[in-house]
Amino acid sequence: MRASDADRDDAAERLAAALIEGRLDLAEYSRRLDLAMSAVVMGDLEPLTADLPEPAIQLPPHLTVPAQRPEAEPPRREWADEWRWWLGGAVIMTGIWAVTSVVGGVLLPFWPLVPLGIWAAILLAAVIWPDERSGRRG
């Protein structure tokens, strides 16, 4: 049977209680929590808490573990990552331009301006006109 968000959250709360009780160290808790948040079926969740007794403490609501899913990346961070790719491309293309200018013995026209300009325009357009269907940019 497929695991729901509530099932993953229950497993995460049980793991958090085991951490607080000293039954898990931080590394083991982190490993199990990552597995719990990426679980697809109930069979993925059961082994993560099978060796733990029922919690002796009940976590207050403000200490419960929020679900952390990789696909829930904030749009601002995603946009910053796209600009990092652009910067990497700029460094590579500028390096190629510089090497070919030095090897040729003459300063060539700065051709990286064209692909970098187009790429930057696309990134800016994704901010101005976000993709409404998926709720994300680009």
C-alpha positions in Angstrom: 0.0 0.0 0.0 1.3 3.5 -0.9 2.3 5.7 2.0 0.6 9.0 2.5 2.0 12.3 3.7 0.3 11.6 7.1 2.0 8.2 7.3 5.4 9.8 6.6 4.7 12.5 9.2 3.7 9.9 11.8 7.0 8.0 11.2 9.0 11.2 11.5 7.3 12.1 14.8 8.1 8.6 16.1 11.7 9.0 15.1 11.9 12.4 16.7 10.5 11.0 20.0 13.2 8.2 19.8 15.9 10.9 19.3 14.7 12.9 22.3 14.5 9.7 24.4 18.1 8.9 23.5 17.2 5.7 21.5 18.7 7.2 18.3 21.8 9.3 17.8 21.6 12.3 15.5 23.2 10.5 12.5 20.9 7.6 12.7 17.9 9.8 13.2 18.9 11.9 10.2 19.4 8.8 8.0 16.0 7.3 9.0 14.2 10.6 8.6 15.5 11.0 5.1 14.3 7.5 4.3 10.9 8.2 5.9 10.4 11.4 3.9 11.2 9.6 0.6 9.2 6.4 1.4 6.7 5.5 -1.3 5.0 2.5 0.2 4.1 1.5 3.8 6.7 -1.3 3.6 9.4 1.4 3.3 8.3 3.0 6.6 7.8 -0.1 8.8 11.5 -1.1 9.1 12.4 2.5 10.1 10.5 2.3 13.4 10.2 -1.5 13.9 13.0 -1.6 16.5 11.7 1.3 18.5 9.3 1.0 21.4 6.2 3.1 21.6 7.3 6.6 22.6 7.3 7.3 26.3 6.8 11.0 25.6 4.3 12.8 23.5 5.8 15.6 21.4 4.1 19.0 21.8 2.7 20.2 18.5 5.3 22.9 18.0 8.1 20.3 18.2 6.6 17.9 15.6 8.8 17.3 12.6 7.6 19.1 9.4 7.6 17.0 6.3 10.6 17.9 4.1 10.3 16.8 0.6 12.9 17.4 -2.1 10.3 18.6 -4.6 9.2 21.4 -2.2 12.3 23.5 -3.0 11.5 27.2 -2.6 11.2 29.0 -5.9 13.8 31.7 -4.9 16.4 29.0 -4.2 15.6 27.3 -7.5 16.0 30.6 -9.3 19.4 31.2 -7.6 20.5 27.7 -8.7 19.6 28.5 -12.3 21.7 31.7 -12.1 24.6 29.7 -10.7 24.4 27.5 -13.8 24.5 30.7 -15.9 27.5 31.9 -14.1 29.3 28.6 -14.6 28.5 28.8 -18.3 29.8 32.4 -18.3 33.1 31.4 -16.8 33.6 28.5 -19.2 32.7 30.5 -22.3 34.8 33.5 -21.2 37.7 31.1 -20.6 37.4 29.7 -24.1 37.2 33.2 -25.6 40.3 34.3 -23.6 42.3 31.2 -24.6 41.4 31.5 -28.3 42.3 35.2 -28.2 45.7 34.6 -26.6 46.5 31.7 -28.9 45.4 33.6 -32.0 47.5 36.6 -30.9 44.6 39.0 -31.5 41.6 40.1 -29.3 38.6 38.4 -30.8 35.1 39.9 -30.5 33.5 38.8 -27.2 31.2 36.2 -28.7 30.0 34.8 -25.2 27.9 37.9 -24.9 25.3 36.4 -27.4 24.6 33.0 -25.7 24.9 34.5 -22.2 22.5 37.3 -23.1 19.9 35.0 -24.5 20.2 32.6 -21.5 19.9 35.6 -19.1 16.8 36.8 -21.0 15.2 33.4 -20.6 15.9 33.4 -16.9 14.4 36.9 -16.5 11.4 35.9 -18.6 10.7 33.0 -16.2 10.4 35.5 -13.4 8.2 37.9 -15.2 5.9 35.1 -16.7 6.0 32.1 -14.3 4.7 28.8 -15.4 1.2 28.9 -13.9 0.4 25.2 -14.4 3.2 23.8 -12.2 3.4 26.8 -9.8 7.1 27.2 -10.6 9.3 29.4 -12.7 10.5 28.5 -16.1 
